[in-house]
């Protein structure tokens, strides 16, 4: 791990061999860099702050992708090794600049871009602002817009968002964190005592990230109408049991991007690459194979 060394992270949350820190004018940006081959850029998912890292979100799927791609996965603002940063603008604009900073630092002019949850909205923002940098787009578990898009059928705010707010009000309350994780994911066995303890440890060590986020303001901005301008190959992958962002949002996004394929993953909540790594990798590979007519379509 390069750059300024942060407060200790449990190994469960941080791949110390491949996770790096890039100093920028807006603060440190954490990113994971593993594998060899054509670059593939991924953006971390929203979750318990600040311990949800790119290493955690993508750790179960990267062995399937890094065999033939250089996988670069970026921590979101005030998560993992990114920040602390205070902002008063759409938060996805902040995170899109962080992704671009890492791409520029690594000499990646253009690459496929994938994300879920907040990372997917970040990917949409980046693809709209800099389409020349994004050769293909995989998103899901997300709204298109900062501040959310209207729901037709589901209540807003969602169950998971309310549990997040409760946990954020009491960062020392382990049981509130446990309730959040149980609603965030479909498989309750993923919520282990070891993981809860690791996330709590990071909360204790990285209170500066928590405080920076509490003092920030994310201003709403709608991207829904602009989605029709996207031209790169696009796929939407969404958990059927997502209780943070209901799967109707996948259909709403696809309605604005007529060439986008949609995959709904059964028995999956808000983090498809963590909960269904095989299915997520297969979906991403099918999107990437479509970029090269000579690719082996496994």
C-alpha positions as CSV (number, residue, x, y, z in Angstrom):
1,X,0.0,0.0,0.0
2,X,1.5,3.3,-1.1
3,X,1.0,6.9,0.1
4,X,0.3,8.1,3.6
5,X,-0.6,5.2,5.8
6,X,-4.1,5.4,7.3
7,X,-5.3,4.2,10.7
8,X,-5.2,0.4,10.7
9,X,-7.9,-1.3,8.8
10,X,-8.7,-5.0,9.5
11,X,-7.6,-7.3,6.7
12,X,-11.2,-8.2,6.1
13,X,-11.8,-4.7,4.7
14,X,-8.5,-3.8,3.0
15,X,-6.3,-5.7,0.5
16,X,-3.1,-4.2,1.8
17,X,-1.0,-5.6,-1.1
18,X,-3.1,-3.9,-3.8
19,X,-4.9,-1.0,-2.1
20,X,-3.2,2.4,-2.7
21,X,-3.6,6.1,-1.8
22,X,-3.4,8.9,-4.4
23,X,-2.9,12.4,-2.9
24,X,-4.9,15.0,-4.9
25,X,-5.9,18.6,-4.5
26,X,-9.2,17.5,-3.0
27,X,-7.6,15.0,-0.6
28,X,-6.5,11.4,-0.6
29,X,-8.2,8.9,-3.0
30,X,-8.0,5.2,-2.2
31,X,-8.0,2.7,-5.0
32,X,-7.4,-1.0,-5.5
33,X,-5.2,-2.0,-8.4
34,X,-5.0,-5.8,-9.2
35,X,-4.6,-8.0,-12.2
36,X,-3.1,-7.5,-15.7
37,X,-4.5,-6.8,-19.1
38,X,-6.9,-4.2,-20.5
39,X,-8.1,-1.8,-17.8
40,X,-11.5,-2.2,-16.1
41,X,-12.5,0.6,-13.7
42,X,-15.0,-0.2,-10.9
43,X,-16.5,2.2,-8.3
44,X,-17.3,1.2,-4.7
45,X,-20.9,0.8,-3.5
46,X,-22.6,2.8,-0.8
47,X,-22.8,1.2,2.6
48,X,-21.8,1.6,6.3
49,X,-19.4,4.5,6.5
50,X,-16.4,4.6,6.5
51,X,-15.6,0.9,6.6
52,X,-17.3,-0.1,3.3
53,X,-14.3,-0.2,1.0
54,X,-13.6,-1.1,-2.7
55,X,-11.7,-4.1,-1.3
56,X,-14.8,-5.3,0.6
57,X,-17.4,-4.6,-2.1
58,X,-15.4,-6.2,-5.0
59,X,-13.2,-8.7,-3.1
60,X,-15.3,-11.7,-3.9
61,X,-15.6,-10.9,-7.7
62,X,-12.1,-9.7,-8.5
63,X,-10.5,-13.1,-8.7
64,X,-12.9,-13.8,-11.6
65,X,-12.0,-10.6,-13.3
66,X,-8.3,-9.9,-12.6
67,X,-7.2,-13.0,-14.5
68,X,-7.5,-11.1,-17.8
69,X,-8.1,-7.5,-16.8
70,X,-6.3,-4.8,-14.8
71,X,-9.0,-4.1,-12.3
72,X,-8.9,-0.6,-10.7
73,X,-11.6,-0.1,-8.0
74,X,-12.0,3.3,-6.4
75,X,-13.2,4.2,-2.8
76,X,-16.0,6.7,-2.6
77,X,-15.6,10.0,-0.8
78,X,-15.3,9.5,3.0
79,X,-15.1,5.8,2.6
80,X,-12.1,3.6,2.9
81,X,-8.9,5.5,2.1
82,X,-10.7,8.4,0.3
83,X,-10.9,11.6,2.2
84,X,-11.8,13.1,4.6
85,X,-13.4,15.6,2.3
86,X,-16.1,18.2,2.9
87,X,-18.3,19.3,-0.1
88,X,-21.4,21.3,-1.0
89,X,-22.4,20.0,-4.4
90,X,-23.7,16.8,-5.9
91,X,-21.7,14.1,-4.1
92,X,-21.5,12.0,-7.3
93,X,-19.6,14.9,-8.9
94,X,-17.1,14.7,-6.1
95,X,-16.7,10.9,-6.6
96,X,-16.5,11.2,-10.4
97,X,-13.6,13.5,-10.1
98,X,-11.9,11.0,-7.8
99,X,-12.3,8.3,-10.4
100,X,-10.9,10.5,-13.1
101,X,-7.9,11.4,-10.9
102,X,-7.1,7.8,-10.5
103,X,-7.5,7.1,-14.2
104,X,-5.3,10.0,-15.1
105,X,-2.7,8.9,-12.5
106,X,-2.6,5.4,-14.0
107,X,-2.6,6.6,-17.6
108,X,-5.9,5.1,-18.4
109,X,-7.4,7.2,-21.2
110,X,-10.6,5.2,-21.6
111,X,-12.0,2.0,-20.1
112,X,-15.2,0.1,-19.3
113,X,-16.7,1.5,-16.1
114,X,-18.7,-0.5,-13.6
115,X,-20.4,0.3,-10.3
116,X,-23.3,-0.6,-8.1
117,X,-25.3,1.7,-5.8
118,X,-23.6,5.1,-5.3
119,X,-20.7,3.8,-7.4
120,X,-23.1,3.2,-10.3
121,X,-24.6,6.7,-10.1
122,X,-21.0,8.0,-10.1
123,X,-20.3,5.9,-13.2
124,X,-23.4,7.5,-14.9
125,X,-22.2,11.0,-14.0
126,X,-18.8,10.3,-15.4
127,X,-20.1,8.7,-18.6
128,X,-22.4,11.7,-19.2
129,X,-19.7,14.3,-18.6
130,X,-16.8,12.4,-20.3
131,X,-18.2,9.8,-22.7
132,X,-14.9,9.6,-24.4
133,X,-13.4,8.1,-21.3
134,X,-16.0,5.3,-20.9
135,X,-16.0,2.5,-23.5
136,X,-18.8,0.5,-21.8
137,X,-21.0,1.0,-18.8
138,X,-22.4,-1.5,-16.2
139,X,-24.6,0.0,-13.5
140,X,-27.3,-1.2,-11.0
141,X,-28.7,-0.8,-7.5
142,X,-28.8,2.9,-8.2
143,X,-30.6,6.0,-9.1
144,X,-29.6,7.9,-12.1
145,X,-29.6,11.2,-10.2
146,X,-28.0,12.7,-7.1
147,X,-30.8,12.9,-4.6
148,X,-32.7,10.1,-6.1
149,X,-35.4,9.6,-8.8
150,X,-39.1,9.3,-8.1
151,X,-40.5,5.8,-7.3
152,X,-43.7,4.7,-8.9
153,X,-44.5,1.7,-6.6
154,X,-42.1,1.7,-3.7
155,X,-42.0,3.9,-0.6
156,X,-39.4,6.6,-0.4
157,X,-37.2,6.8,1.6
158,X,-36.5,3.1,1.5
159,X,-36.2,0.8,4.5
160,X,-32.4,0.6,4.3
161,X,-32.0,4.4,4.1
162,X,-33.9,4.8,7.3
163,X,-31.8,2.1,9.0
164,X,-28.6,3.9,7.7
165,X,-29.8,7.2,9.2
166,X,-30.4,5.4,12.5
167,X,-26.9,3.8,12.5
168,X,-25.3,7.1,11.4
169,X,-26.8,8.9,14.4
170,X,-25.2,6.4,16.8
171,X,-21.9,5.2,15.2
172,X,-20.9,3.3,18.4
173,X,-24.1,1.2,18.4
174,X,-23.2,-2.2,17.0
175,X,-26.7,-3.5,17.0
176,X,-27.9,-0.6,14.7
177,X,-25.1,-1.5,12.3
178,X,-26.1,-5.1,12.4
179,X,-29.7,-4.2,11.5
180,X,-28.5,-2.1,8.6
181,X,-26.4,-4.9,7.2
182,X,-29.2,-7.4,7.5
183,X,-31.4,-5.2,5.4
184,X,-28.7,-4.2,3.0
185,X,-28.0,-7.8,1.9
186,X,-30.3,-10.7,1.1
187,X,-28.2,-13.5,2.6
188,X,-28.2,-13.1,6.4
189,X,-25.2,-15.3,6.8
190,X,-23.0,-12.6,5.2
191,X,-23.6,-10.5,8.4
192,X,-20.9,-12.2,10.5
193,X,-19.7,-11.1,14.0
194,X,-16.2,-10.7,12.4
195,X,-17.4,-8.3,9.8
196,X,-19.5,-6.3,12.2
197,X,-16.5,-5.9,14.5
198,X,-14.3,-4.9,11.6
199,X,-16.7,-2.2,10.5
200,X,-17.0,-0.9,14.0
201,X,-13.3,-0.8,14.4
202,X,-13.0,1.4,11.3
203,X,-15.7,3.7,12.6
204,X,-13.7,4.2,15.8
205,X,-10.4,4.9,13.9
206,X,-11.8,7.0,11.1
207,X,-14.1,9.4,12.8
208,X,-12.7,12.2,10.7
209,X,-14.4,10.6,7.6
210,X,-17.7,10.3,9.5
211,X,-17.5,13.9,10.7
212,X,-16.6,15.3,7.2
213,X,-19.6,13.5,5.7
214,X,-21.9,14.8,8.5
215,X,-20.7,18.4,7.7
216,X,-21.2,18.0,3.9
217,X,-24.2,18.8,1.8
218,X,-25.0,16.9,-1.3
219,X,-27.2,19.1,-3.6
220,X,-29.7,17.3,-5.8
221,X,-29.2,17.1,-9.5
222,X,-31.3,15.1,-12.0
223,X,-29.6,13.0,-14.7
224,X,-32.6,11.1,-15.9
225,X,-33.4,13.0,-19.1
226,X,-29.7,13.0,-20.1
227,X,-29.5,9.2,-20.1
228,X,-30.8,9.2,-23.6
229,X,-27.5,10.7,-24.8
230,X,-25.5,7.7,-23.7
231,X,-24.1,5.7,-26.7
232,X,-21.6,3.3,-25.2
233,X,-22.7,-0.4,-24.6
234,X,-24.7,-0.4,-21.3
235,X,-26.0,-3.1,-19.0
236,X,-28.1,-2.7,-15.8
237,X,-27.6,-5.4,-13.1
238,X,-29.8,-5.1,-10.1
239,X,-30.7,-7.3,-7.1
240,X,-34.3,-8.5,-7.1
241,X,-34.4,-8.2,-3.3
242,X,-32.7,-4.8,-3.1
243,X,-34.3,-3.0,-0.1
244,X,-32.3,0.2,-0.6
245,X,-33.1,0.9,-4.3
246,X,-36.1,-1.1,-5.6
247,X,-35.6,-2.8,-8.9
248,X,-38.1,-0.6,-10.6
249,X,-35.2,1.9,-10.8
250,X,-33.4,-0.6,-13.1
251,X,-36.4,-0.5,-15.5
252,X,-36.6,3.3,-15.2
253,X,-32.9,3.7,-16.2
254,X,-33.3,1.2,-19.1
255,X,-36.3,3.0,-20.3
256,X,-34.1,6.0,-21.0
257,X,-31.3,3.9,-22.5
258,X,-33.0,1.8,-25.2
259,X,-29.9,-0.2,-26.0
260,X,-29.3,-1.2,-22.4
261,X,-29.7,-4.9,-21.3
262,X,-31.2,-5.5,-17.8
263,X,-30.4,-8.4,-15.5
264,X,-32.3,-8.9,-12.3
265,X,-30.5,-11.2,-9.9
266,X,-32.6,-13.4,-7.6
267,X,-31.7,-13.8,-3.9
268,X,-29.6,-10.6,-4.1
269,X,-29.8,-7.3,-2.3
270,X,-28.0,-4.1,-2.7
271,X,-24.4,-5.3,-3.5
272,X,-24.5,-7.7,-6.5
273,X,-20.7,-8.1,-6.8
274,X,-20.5,-9.1,-3.1
275,X,-23.7,-11.2,-2.9
276,X,-23.7,-12.8,-6.4
277,X,-20.1,-12.6,-7.6
278,X,-20.4,-15.3,-10.2
279,X,-23.5,-13.8,-11.7
280,X,-22.0,-10.3,-11.6
281,X,-18.8,-11.4,-13.3
282,X,-20.7,-13.3,-16.0
283,X,-22.8,-10.2,-16.7
284,X,-19.8,-8.0,-16.9
285,X,-17.9,-10.4,-19.1
286,X,-20.8,-10.6,-21.5
287,X,-20.7,-6.8,-21.8
288,X,-17.0,-6.7,-22.3
289,X,-17.1,-9.5,-24.9
290,X,-19.5,-7.4,-26.9
291,X,-16.8,-4.8,-27.4
292,X,-14.7,-7.4,-29.3
293,X,-16.4,-9.5,-32.0
294,X,-13.5,-12.0,-31.8
295,X,-13.8,-12.5,-28.0
296,X,-14.4,-16.0,-26.7
297,X,-18.1,-15.9,-25.6
298,X,-18.0,-18.2,-22.6
